[in-house]
Amino acid sequence: MADIRPFRGLRPRPELIEQVASPPYDVMNAQEARRMASGNPHSFLHVVRAEIDLPEDTDPHDEAVYDKSAENLRQMIDAGTLVQDDRPCFYLYQLTMDGHVQHGLVLGASVDEYENDKIKKHELTRRDKEDDRAKHVEKLMANAGPVLLTYRAQAQVNAMIKAVCDGQQPAYDFVADDRVGHRLWVIDDPQMVSGLRGAFGRVDSLYIADGHHRSASAFRVRNILKDANPNHHGDEPYNHFLAVAFPDDELKILGYNRVVKDLNALEPGAFLNKVRAKFEVSETQTAQPQAAQQFGMHLDGVWYRLTPLPGVADANDDPVSRLDVSILQDNLLAPILGVGDPRTDKRIDFIGGIRGTSELEKRCQRDMRVAFALYPVSVEQLIGISDEHAIMPPKSTWFEPKLRSGVVVRSLRNDG
């Protein structure tokens, strides 16, 4: 059973929600964050990207950045920009993009369940990114950005979520500048809160969809605070972390595309011949793959459709090796283009599917030589790989629409 906890969220005053809510910290660089927050002192980017309030040459991992983040959060609370709810709540977060609607429950997820793999992972984390998020959480004593979780849809949970949508007015209802609709309901009725906890008690596992570094940082901060607390009893706020859990049948994943700087010293004709040894290659007017085990490839202004030859994509039963990102890596990027480790090779870059195939064309015109459009990983594949405690290749999934930061913040000082 999943241990989920309500909490007293820190939330923007309704009239300020559109000014406060910001994109996640990791979808932009510092220069983009400065532009986004320019002229808006309420933007939550002042908390999640506080280097924008320091000199432009400031290292984003400088101690002063974390101190500034904490200072800015305190100022938002002191000024009444963020107000804490009177009693522990769950929150229902609805996202709408291009007609697609999904509903996530905002909750406190258990660090213990993360540690014992009840909350399942599919991605390796990097120590430097863990260090950054852990320091940010410890300085703020708050979870500023949520982890995106999924779970196998449950009829009882669905019914309760529908009852909230049908029976209450949302506390927030706005459309962000990327045309994604955001609605948030506050679930503070004790009976509904208890019912949701009971219903999630029948959820076998939660799965990290996006936010492995935020989850890992919660684990590290829990251990730091636990070791410093001689009266630790296991029910302190630091034993849970901010998350939003969406049912698997609503979660939307887009492809995570690749661009490579050169052809590994090959002429275009020789490169295509090597590709044809593993893939059926044909010119196409449809850049985006239409099914799994199809790839779009852009080279010299032409889009090609690549389809693995018989035996290439079904060599074994390993679910990771059958992913499209693995097929492309193992049969083209590594052996032909020489991209052995996509985590460290500076010749490759990754572009989220939300930016479309036109962005791949632009990159090929500007600084890259060849681009690949991928079909999305399915939620079923993600869950299956997580259940086997396996690891997906880097940059396998791009989730849209994205949650906004600052809509609900969870304090580690007093959340109950």
LOZAMAR-303156 format. One record per residue (C-alpha): x, y, z; residue in three letters; residue number from 1. Coordinates in steps of 0.2 Angstrom, whole numbers, plus 2048, in hexadecimal, padded with zeros to 3 digits. Layout:
! residues N
<east:X, north:Y, up:Z, aa:ALA, i:NUM>
...
//
This chain:
! residues 416
<east:800, north:800, up:800, aa:MET, i:1>
<east:806, north:812, up:7FC, aa:ALA, i:2>
<east:809, north:81D, up:80B, aa:ASP, i:3>
<east:803, north:82E, up:805, aa:ILE, i:4>
<east:801, north:83D, up:811, aa:ARG, i:5>
<east:7F7, north:84D, up:810, aa:PRO, i:6>
<east:800, north:85D, up:815, aa:PHE, i:7>
<east:7FD, north:870, up:818, aa:ARG, i:8>
<east:803, north:876, up:807, aa:GLY, i:9>
<east:80A, north:888, up:805, aa:LEU, i:10>
<east:801, north:88F, up:7F6, aa:ARG, i:11>
<east:800, north:8A0, up:7ED, aa:PRO, i:12>
<east:7F1, north:8AB, up:7F0, aa:ARG, i:13>
<east:7E5, north:8A8, up:7E2, aa:PRO, i:14>
<east:7E7, north:8B9, up:7DA, aa:GLU, i:15>
<east:7FA, north:8B6, up:7D9, aa:LEU, i:16>
<east:7FA, north:8A4, up:7D2, aa:ILE, i:17>
<east:7FE, north:8A8, up:7C0, aa:GLU, i:18>
<east:80C, north:8B3, up:7C6, aa:GLN, i:19>
<east:814, north:8A7, up:7D2, aa:VAL, i:20>
<east:812, north:896, up:7C8, aa:ALA, i:21>
<east:822, north:893, up:7BE, aa:SER, i:22>
<east:829, north:885, up:7B3, aa:PRO, i:23>
<east:833, north:878, up:7BC, aa:PRO, i:24>
<east:845, north:87D, up:7C0, aa:TYR, i:25>
<east:84D, north:871, up:7B4, aa:ASP, i:26>
<east:845, north:875, up:7A3, aa:VAL, i:27>
<east:84E, north:886, up:7A1, aa:MET, i:28>
<east:85F, north:88D, up:7A3, aa:ASN, i:29>
<east:863, north:89C, up:7AE, aa:ALA, i:30>
<east:862, north:8A9, up:7A0, aa:GLN, i:31>
<east:851, north:8A2, up:79B, aa:GLU, i:32>
<east:84B, north:8A3, up:7AD, aa:ALA, i:33>
<east:851, north:8B5, up:7AF, aa:ARG, i:34>
<east:846, north:8B9, up:7A0, aa:ARG, i:35>
<east:837, north:8B0, up:7A6, aa:MET, i:36>
<east:838, north:8B8, up:7B7, aa:ALA, i:37>
<east:83C, north:8C9, up:7B1, aa:SER, i:38>
<east:830, north:8D6, up:7B8, aa:GLY, i:39>
<east:827, north:8C9, up:7C3, aa:ASN, i:40>
<east:82D, north:8C9, up:7D5, aa:PRO, i:41>
<east:820, north:8BB, up:7D9, aa:HIS, i:42>
<east:827, north:8AE, up:7CD, aa:SER, i:43>
<east:82C, north:89E, up:7D6, aa:PHE, i:44>
<east:83B, north:89E, up:7CB, aa:LEU, i:45>
<east:843, north:8A9, up:7D9, aa:HIS, i:46>
<east:842, north:89A, up:7E4, aa:VAL, i:47>
<east:846, north:88C, up:7D8, aa:VAL, i:48>
<east:853, north:896, up:7CD, aa:ARG, i:49>
<east:859, north:8A3, up:7DA, aa:ALA, i:50>
<east:869, north:8A6, up:7D0, aa:GLU, i:51>
<east:85E, north:8B2, up:7C6, aa:ILE, i:52>
<east:85F, north:8BE, up:7D5, aa:ASP, i:53>
<east:872, north:8BD, up:7D6, aa:LEU, i:54>
<east:87F, north:8C3, up:7CA, aa:PRO, i:55>
<east:87E, north:8BB, up:7B9, aa:GLU, i:56>
<east:88F, north:8B2, up:7BB, aa:ASP, i:57>
<east:889, north:8A9, up:7CB, aa:THR, i:58>
<east:88C, north:897, up:7CB, aa:ASP, i:59>
<east:87A, north:88F, up:7CD, aa:PRO, i:60>
<east:882, north:883, up:7DA, aa:HIS, i:61>
<east:88A, north:891, up:7E4, aa:ASP, i:62>
<east:884, north:891, up:7F7, aa:GLU, i:63>
<east:87D, north:8A3, up:7F4, aa:ALA, i:64>
<east:870, north:89C, up:7E8, aa:VAL, i:65>
<east:869, north:890, up:7F5, aa:TYR, i:66>
<east:869, north:89D, up:802, aa:ASP, i:67>
<east:860, north:8A9, up:7F6, aa:LYS, i:68>
<east:853, north:89C, up:7F2, aa:SER, i:69>
<east:84F, north:89A, up:804, aa:ALA, i:70>
<east:84F, north:8AD, up:807, aa:GLU, i:71>
<east:843, north:8AF, up:7F8, aa:ASN, i:72>
<east:837, north:8A1, up:7FF, aa:LEU, i:73>
<east:837, north:8A9, up:810, aa:ARG, i:74>
<east:833, north:8BA, up:808, aa:GLN, i:75>
<east:824, north:8B2, up:7FE, aa:MET, i:76>
<east:81D, north:8AB, up:80E, aa:ILE, i:77>
<east:820, north:8BA, up:818, aa:ASP, i:78>
<east:818, north:8C5, up:80B, aa:ALA, i:79>
<east:809, north:8BA, up:80A, aa:GLY, i:80>
<east:80C, north:8B5, up:7F8, aa:THR, i:81>
<east:80C, north:8A3, up:7FE, aa:LEU, i:82>
<east:800, north:89E, up:80C, aa:VAL, i:83>
<east:7FF, north:88E, up:815, aa:GLN, i:84>
<east:7EF, north:884, up:816, aa:ASP, i:85>
<east:7E7, north:882, up:827, aa:ASP, i:86>
<east:7E6, north:86F, up:827, aa:ARG, i:87>
<east:7EE, north:861, up:81E, aa:PRO, i:88>
<east:7E8, north:85F, up:80D, aa:CYS, i:89>
<east:7EA, north:855, up:7FD, aa:PHE, i:90>
<east:7E9, north:85F, up:7ED, aa:TYR, i:91>
<east:7E2, north:85A, up:7DC, aa:LEU, i:92>
<east:7EC, north:861, up:7CD, aa:TYR, i:93>
<east:7E4, north:861, up:7BC, aa:GLN, i:94>
<east:7EF, north:864, up:7AC, aa:LEU, i:95>
<east:7E7, north:867, up:79B, aa:THR, i:96>
<east:7F1, north:868, up:78B, aa:MET, i:97>
<east:7EA, north:867, up:779, aa:ASP, i:98>
<east:7DB, north:85E, up:77F, aa:GLY, i:99>
<east:7E4, north:851, up:78A, aa:HIS, i:100>
<east:7DF, north:852, up:79D, aa:VAL, i:101>
<east:7E8, north:84A, up:7AB, aa:GLN, i:102>
<east:7E4, north:84A, up:7BE, aa:HIS, i:103>
<east:7F2, north:849, up:7CB, aa:GLY, i:104>
<east:7F1, north:848, up:7DE, aa:LEU, i:105>
<east:7FD, north:853, up:7E7, aa:VAL, i:106>
<east:803, north:84A, up:7F6, aa:LEU, i:107>
<east:811, north:846, up:802, aa:GLY, i:108>
<east:81A, north:836, up:7FC, aa:ALA, i:109>
<east:824, north:82B, up:808, aa:SER, i:110>
<east:837, north:82C, up:809, aa:VAL, i:111>
<east:837, north:81A, up:811, aa:ASP, i:112>
<east:82D, north:814, up:802, aa:GLU, i:113>
<east:83A, north:81C, up:7F6, aa:TYR, i:114>
<east:848, north:813, up:800, aa:GLU, i:115>
<east:840, north:802, up:7FF, aa:ASN, i:116>
<east:83B, north:803, up:7ED, aa:ASP, i:117>
<east:828, north:804, up:7F1, aa:LYS, i:118>
<east:82A, north:814, up:7E6, aa:ILE, i:119>
<east:832, north:80D, up:7D7, aa:LYS, i:120>
<east:840, north:815, up:7CC, aa:LYS, i:121>
<east:845, north:813, up:7BB, aa:HIS, i:122>
<east:854, north:81F, up:7B9, aa:GLU, i:123>
<east:865, north:821, up:7C0, aa:LEU, i:124>
<east:869, north:832, up:7C9, aa:THR, i:125>
<east:879, north:83C, up:7C8, aa:ARG, i:126>
<east:881, north:841, up:7D8, aa:ARG, i:127>
<east:884, north:853, up:7D4, aa:ASP, i:128>
<east:871, north:855, up:7D0, aa:LYS, i:129>
<east:86C, north:84D, up:7E0, aa:GLU, i:130>
<east:878, north:858, up:7E9, aa:ASP, i:131>
<east:870, north:868, up:7E1, aa:ASP, i:132>
<east:85E, north:862, up:7E6, aa:ARG, i:133>
<east:862, north:85C, up:7F7, aa:ALA, i:134>
<east:86B, north:86C, up:7FB, aa:LYS, i:135>
<east:85C, north:876, up:7F4, aa:HIS, i:136>
<east:84F, north:86C, up:7FF, aa:VAL, i:137>
<east:85A, north:86D, up:80F, aa:GLU, i:138>
<east:85D, north:880, up:80D, aa:LYS, i:139>
<east:84A, north:883, up:80A, aa:LEU, i:140>
<east:844, north:876, up:816, aa:MET, i:141>
<east:836, north:874, up:809, aa:ALA, i:142>
<east:832, north:86A, up:7F9, aa:ASN, i:143>
<east:831, north:878, up:7EC, aa:ALA, i:144>
<east:82E, north:86C, up:7DD, aa:GLY, i:145>
<east:824, north:85C, up:7DC, aa:PRO, i:146>
<east:829, north:84B, up:7D6, aa:VAL, i:147>
<east:81E, north:844, up:7C9, aa:LEU, i:148>
<east:817, north:832, up:7CD, aa:LEU, i:149>
<east:80C, north:826, up:7C5, aa:THR, i:150>
<east:802, north:817, up:7CA, aa:TYR, i:151>
<east:7F7, north:80A, up:7C3, aa:ARG, i:152>
<east:7E6, north:812, up:7C2, aa:ALA, i:153>
<east:7D9, north:80D, up:7CF, aa:GLN, i:154>
<east:7C6, north:80F, up:7CD, aa:ALA, i:155>
<east:7C4, north:815, up:7DF, aa:GLN, i:156>
<east:7D1, north:823, up:7DD, aa:VAL, i:157>
<east:7CA, north:828, up:7CC, aa:ASN, i:158>
<east:7B8, north:829, up:7D4, aa:ALA, i:159>
<east:7BF, north:834, up:7E2, aa:MET, i:160>
<east:7C8, north:840, up:7D7, aa:ILE, i:161>
<east:7B9, north:842, up:7CC, aa:LYS, i:162>
<east:7AF, north:846, up:7DB, aa:ALA, i:163>
<east:7BB, north:854, up:7DF, aa:VAL, i:164>
<east:7BA, north:85B, up:7CE, aa:CYS, i:165>
<east:7A7, north:85A, up:7CD, aa:ASP, i:166>
<east:7A4, north:860, up:7DE, aa:GLY, i:167>
<east:7B0, north:86E, up:7E2, aa:GLN, i:168>
<east:7B6, north:87E, up:7DA, aa:GLN, i:169>
<east:7C9, north:87E, up:7D6, aa:PRO, i:170>
<east:7D3, north:88A, up:7E1, aa:ALA, i:171>
<east:7DD, north:88E, up:7D1, aa:TYR, i:172>
<east:7D9, north:88E, up:7BF, aa:ASP, i:173>
<east:7E4, north:895, up:7B2, aa:PHE, i:174>
<east:7ED, north:893, up:7A1, aa:VAL, i:175>
<east:7FF, north:895, up:7A1, aa:ALA, i:176>
<east:809, north:89E, up:793, aa:ASP, i:177>
<east:80C, north:88D, up:78B, aa:ASP, i:178>
<east:7F9, north:88A, up:789, aa:ARG, i:179>
<east:7F9, north:87D, up:796, aa:VAL, i:180>
<east:7EA, north:87E, up:7A2, aa:GLY, i:181>
<east:7ED, north:87C, up:7B5, aa:HIS, i:182>
<east:7DF, north:879, up:7C2, aa:ARG, i:183>
<east:7E2, north:875, up:7D4, aa:LEU, i:184>
<east:7D5, north:86F, up:7E1, aa:TRP, i:185>
<east:7D8, north:86F, up:7F4, aa:VAL, i:186>
<east:7D2, north:85F, up:7FC, aa:ILE, i:187>
<east:7D1, north:863, up:80E, aa:ASP, i:188>
<east:7C1, north:859, up:813, aa:ASP, i:189>
<east:7C7, north:84D, up:820, aa:PRO, i:190>
<east:7BC, north:83F, up:81A, aa:GLN, i:191>
<east:7C2, north:841, up:808, aa:MET, i:192>
<east:7D4, north:842, up:80E, aa:VAL, i:193>
<east:7D2, north:832, up:818, aa:SER, i:194>
<east:7CA, north:82A, up:809, aa:GLY, i:195>
<east:7D8, north:82E, up:7FD, aa:LEU, i:196>
<east:7E5, north:827, up:809, aa:ARG, i:197>
<east:7DB, north:817, up:80A, aa:GLY, i:198>
<east:7D9, north:816, up:7F7, aa:ALA, i:199>
<east:7EB, north:818, up:7F4, aa:PHE, i:200>
<east:7EE, north:80B, up:802, aa:GLY, i:201>
<east:7E9, north:7FF, up:7F4, aa:ARG, i:202>
<east:7F5, north:806, up:7E7, aa:VAL, i:203>
<east:803, north:7F9, up:7E6, aa:ASP, i:204>
<east:811, north:804, up:7E1, aa:SER, i:205>
<east:814, north:816, up:7DC, aa:LEU, i:206>
<east:821, north:819, up:7CE, aa:TYR, i:207>
<east:82C, north:828, up:7CB, aa:ILE, i:208>
<east:828, north:82F, up:7BA, aa:ALA, i:209>
<east:832, north:83F, up:7BB, aa:ASP, i:210>
<east:83C, north:845, up:7C9, aa:GLY, i:211>
<east:849, north:838, up:7CE, aa:HIS, i:212>
<east:855, north:845, up:7D5, aa:HIS, i:213>
<east:848, north:84E, up:7DF, aa:ARG, i:214>
<east:843, north:83D, up:7E6, aa:SER, i:215>
<east:855, north:839, up:7EA, aa:ALA, i:216>
<east:858, north:84A, up:7F2, aa:SER, i:217>
<east:849, north:847, up:7FE, aa:ALA, i:218>
<east:851, north:836, up:803, aa:PHE, i:219>
<east:861, north:83F, up:807, aa:ARG, i:220>
<east:85A, north:84E, up:810, aa:VAL, i:221>
<east:84F, north:842, up:81A, aa:ARG, i:222>
<east:85F, north:839, up:820, aa:ASN, i:223>
<east:868, north:849, up:824, aa:ILE, i:224>
<east:859, north:850, up:82E, aa:LEU, i:225>
<east:856, north:83F, up:837, aa:LYS, i:226>
<east:868, north:83D, up:83C, aa:ASP, i:227>
<east:868, north:84F, up:843, aa:ALA, i:228>
<east:857, north:84B, up:84D, aa:ASN, i:229>
<east:85A, north:842, up:85D, aa:PRO, i:230>
<east:847, north:840, up:85F, aa:ASN, i:231>
<east:843, north:83A, up:84D, aa:HIS, i:232>
<east:833, north:830, up:84E, aa:HIS, i:233>
<east:82F, north:82D, up:83B, aa:GLY, i:234>
<east:821, north:839, up:839, aa:ASP, i:235>
<east:82A, north:849, up:836, aa:GLU, i:236>
<east:827, north:853, up:826, aa:PRO, i:237>
<east:838, north:84E, up:81F, aa:TYR, i:238>
<east:832, north:83C, up:81E, aa:ASN, i:239>
<east:827, north:840, up:80F, aa:HIS, i:240>
<east:82A, north:84A, up:7FF, aa:PHE, i:241>
<east:81F, north:854, up:7F3, aa:LEU, i:242>
<east:818, north:84A, up:7E5, aa:ALA, i:243>
<east:80A, north:84A, up:7D8, aa:VAL, i:244>
<east:803, north:839, up:7D4, aa:ALA, i:245>
<east:7FA, north:836, up:7C3, aa:PHE, i:246>
<east:7F1, north:826, up:7BE, aa:PRO, i:247>
<east:7FB, north:81D, up:7B0, aa:ASP, i:248>
<east:7EC, north:81E, up:7A4, aa:ASP, i:249>
<east:7ED, north:831, up:7A4, aa:GLU, i:250>
<east:800, north:835, up:7A4, aa:LEU, i:251>
<east:807, north:83B, up:794, aa:LYS, i:252>
<east:818, north:838, up:78E, aa:ILE, i:253>
<east:820, north:83F, up:77E, aa:LEU, i:254>
<east:830, north:83A, up:775, aa:GLY, i:255>
<east:841, north:840, up:77A, aa:TYR, i:256>
<east:84A, north:844, up:76A, aa:ASN, i:257>
<east:85D, north:843, up:766, aa:ARG, i:258>
<east:868, north:84E, up:75B, aa:VAL, i:259>
<east:87A, north:84A, up:758, aa:VAL, i:260>
<east:888, north:857, up:753, aa:LYS, i:261>
<east:891, north:84D, up:745, aa:ASP, i:262>
<east:890, north:83C, up:73B, aa:LEU, i:263>
<east:89F, north:835, up:744, aa:ASN, i:264>
<east:8AB, north:839, up:735, aa:ALA, i:265>
<east:89F, north:830, up:729, aa:LEU, i:266>
<east:899, north:838, up:718, aa:GLU, i:267>
<east:886, north:838, up:717, aa:PRO, i:268>
<east:885, north:82A, up:70B, aa:GLY, i:269>
<east:890, north:81F, up:715, aa:ALA, i:270>
<east:886, north:823, up:725, aa:PHE, i:271>
<east:876, north:81E, up:71C, aa:LEU, i:272>
<east:87D, north:80E, up:716, aa:ASN, i:273>
<east:882, north:809, up:728, aa:LYS, i:274>
<east:871, north:80E, up:72E, aa:VAL, i:275>
<east:869, north:803, up:721, aa:ARG, i:276>
<east:872, north:7F4, up:728, aa:ALA, i:277>
<east:867, north:7F5, up:737, aa:LYS, i:278>
<east:857, north:7FF, up:731, aa:PHE, i:279>
<east:84C, north:800, up:723, aa:GLU, i:280>
<east:84E, north:812, up:71D, aa:VAL, i:281>
<east:842, north:81C, up:713, aa:SER, i:282>
<east:83F, north:82F, up:710, aa:GLU, i:283>
<east:82F, north:835, up:718, aa:THR, i:284>
<east:824, north:845, up:719, aa:GLN, i:285>
<east:81F, north:840, up:72B, aa:THR, i:286>
<east:82D, north:845, up:737, aa:ALA, i:287>
<east:825, north:83E, up:747, aa:GLN, i:288>
<east:825, north:82B, up:749, aa:PRO, i:289>
<east:813, north:824, up:749, aa:GLN, i:290>
<east:817, north:814, up:753, aa:ALA, i:291>
<east:823, north:80C, up:75E, aa:ALA, i:292>
<east:833, north:805, up:756, aa:GLN, i:293>
<east:832, north:813, up:749, aa:GLN, i:294>
<east:83F, north:822, up:748, aa:PHE, i:295>
<east:83F, north:832, up:73F, aa:GLY, i:296>
<east:851, north:837, up:739, aa:MET, i:297>
<east:855, north:849, up:732, aa:HIS, i:298>
<east:864, north:84A, up:728, aa:LEU, i:299>
<east:869, north:857, up:71B, aa:ASP, i:300>
<east:858, north:85F, up:71B, aa:GLY, i:301>
<east:84F, north:84E, up:718, aa:VAL, i:302>
<east:844, north:844, up:724, aa:TRP, i:303>
<east:846, north:831, up:723, aa:TYR, i:304>
<east:83C, north:823, up:72C, aa:ARG, i:305>
<east:847, north:816, up:734, aa:LEU, i:306>
<east:83F, north:805, up:738, aa:THR, i:307>
<east:84A, north:7F7, up:740, aa:PRO, i:308>
<east:84D, north:7E8, up:735, aa:LEU, i:309>
<east:847, north:7D7, up:73B, aa:PRO, i:310>
<east:851, north:7D1, up:74A, aa:GLY, i:311>
<east:858, north:7E2, up:74F, aa:VAL, i:312>
<east:84A, north:7E8, up:75B, aa:ALA, i:313>
<east:845, north:7D7, up:762, aa:ASP, i:314>
<east:856, north:7CF, up:766, aa:ALA, i:315>
<east:852, north:7CB, up:778, aa:ASN, i:316>
<east:844, north:7CD, up:785, aa:ASP, i:317>
<east:84C, north:7DB, up:78F, aa:ASP, i:318>
<east:83F, north:7E9, up:790, aa:PRO, i:319>
<east:84C, north:7F6, up:791, aa:VAL, i:320>
<east:855, north:7F0, up:781, aa:SER, i:321>
<east:844, north:7F0, up:778, aa:ARG, i:322>
<east:841, north:803, up:77C, aa:LEU, i:323>
<east:843, north:80E, up:76C, aa:ASP, i:324>
<east:850, north:818, up:775, aa:VAL, i:325>
<east:85A, north:808, up:777, aa:SER, i:326>
<east:858, north:802, up:766, aa:ILE, i:327>
<east:85E, north:813, up:75F, aa:LEU, i:328>
<east:86D, north:813, up:76B, aa:GLN, i:329>
<east:872, north:801, up:769, aa:ASP, i:330>
<east:870, north:800, up:756, aa:ASN, i:331>
<east:874, north:812, up:74F, aa:LEU, i:332>
<east:87A, north:81F, up:75C, aa:LEU, i:333>
<east:888, north:814, up:764, aa:ALA, i:334>
<east:88E, north:809, up:755, aa:PRO, i:335>
<east:88C, north:815, up:747, aa:ILE, i:336>
<east:88D, north:827, up:74F, aa:LEU, i:337>
<east:899, north:822, up:75D, aa:GLY, i:338>
<east:88E, north:829, up:76B, aa:VAL, i:339>
<east:893, north:81C, up:778, aa:GLY, i:340>
<east:88C, north:824, up:788, aa:ASP, i:341>
<east:87E, north:830, up:784, aa:PRO, i:342>
<east:880, north:836, up:797, aa:ARG, i:343>
<east:891, north:83E, up:794, aa:THR, i:344>
<east:894, north:83F, up:781, aa:ASP, i:345>
<east:893, north:852, up:77C, aa:LYS, i:346>
<east:890, north:84E, up:76A, aa:ARG, i:347>
<east:87E, north:849, up:76E, aa:ILE, i:348>
<east:86F, north:854, up:774, aa:ASP, i:349>
<east:85E, north:851, up:779, aa:PHE, i:350>
<east:84E, north:85A, up:775, aa:ILE, i:351>
<east:83D, north:857, up:77D, aa:GLY, i:352>
<east:82F, north:852, up:772, aa:GLY, i:353>
<east:824, north:861, up:777, aa:ILE, i:354>
<east:830, north:86C, up:76C, aa:ARG, i:355>
<east:82B, north:862, up:75C, aa:GLY, i:356>
<east:835, north:85C, up:74D, aa:THR, i:357>
<east:837, north:86D, up:747, aa:SER, i:358>
<east:843, north:870, up:755, aa:GLU, i:359>
<east:84D, north:861, up:74F, aa:LEU, i:360>
<east:84E, north:869, up:73E, aa:GLU, i:361>
<east:854, north:87A, up:745, aa:LYS, i:362>
<east:862, north:872, up:74F, aa:ARG, i:363>
<east:868, north:869, up:73F, aa:CYS, i:364>
<east:869, north:879, up:737, aa:GLN, i:365>
<east:872, north:882, up:745, aa:ARG, i:366>
<east:87E, north:876, up:74E, aa:ASP, i:367>
<east:879, north:864, up:74C, aa:MET, i:368>
<east:87B, north:858, up:73D, aa:ARG, i:369>
<east:86E, north:84A, up:73F, aa:VAL, i:370>
<east:85E, north:849, up:74A, aa:ALA, i:371>
<east:853, north:83B, up:750, aa:PHE, i:372>
<east:841, north:83C, up:754, aa:ALA, i:373>
<east:83B, north:82E, up:760, aa:LEU, i:374>
<east:82A, north:827, up:764, aa:TYR, i:375>
<east:825, north:829, up:776, aa:PRO, i:376>
<east:828, north:81C, up:784, aa:VAL, i:377>
<east:818, north:815, up:78A, aa:SER, i:378>
<east:813, north:817, up:79D, aa:VAL, i:379>
<east:811, north:804, up:79C, aa:GLU, i:380>
<east:823, north:802, up:797, aa:GLN, i:381>
<east:829, north:80E, up:7A5, aa:LEU, i:382>
<east:81F, north:804, up:7B2, aa:ILE, i:383>
<east:825, north:7F3, up:7AC, aa:GLY, i:384>
<east:837, north:7F8, up:7AC, aa:ILE, i:385>
<east:835, north:800, up:7BE, aa:SER, i:386>
<east:82D, north:7F0, up:7C4, aa:ASP, i:387>
<east:83C, north:7E6, up:7BE, aa:GLU, i:388>
<east:848, north:7F3, up:7C7, aa:HIS, i:389>
<east:850, north:7F6, up:7B6, aa:ALA, i:390>
<east:857, north:807, up:7B0, aa:ILE, i:391>
<east:851, north:810, up:7A1, aa:MET, i:392>
<east:85E, north:819, up:796, aa:PRO, i:393>
<east:861, north:82B, up:799, aa:PRO, i:394>
<east:854, north:838, up:791, aa:LYS, i:395>
<east:847, north:82A, up:78D, aa:SER, i:396>
<east:838, north:834, up:793, aa:THR, i:397>
<east:831, north:845, up:791, aa:TRP, i:398>
<east:821, north:849, up:79B, aa:PHE, i:399>
<east:815, north:856, up:795, aa:GLU, i:400>
<east:80B, north:860, up:79B, aa:PRO, i:401>
<east:817, north:865, up:7A9, aa:LYS, i:402>
<east:812, north:86A, up:7BB, aa:LEU, i:403>
<east:815, north:87C, up:7C0, aa:ARG, i:404>
<east:820, north:87F, up:7CF, aa:SER, i:405>
<east:81A, north:88A, up:7DD, aa:GLY, i:406>
<east:808, north:884, up:7DC, aa:VAL, i:407>
<east:80A, north:87A, up:7EB, aa:VAL, i:408>
<east:819, north:87A, up:7F6, aa:VAL, i:409>
<east:81C, north:86E, up:805, aa:ARG, i:410>
<east:825, north:874, up:814, aa:SER, i:411>
<east:830, north:868, up:81E, aa:LEU, i:412>
<east:82E, north:872, up:82E, aa:ARG, i:413>
<east:81B, north:871, up:830, aa:ASN, i:414>
<east:811, north:868, up:824, aa:ASP, i:415>
<east:803, north:860, up:82F, aa:GLY, i:416>
//
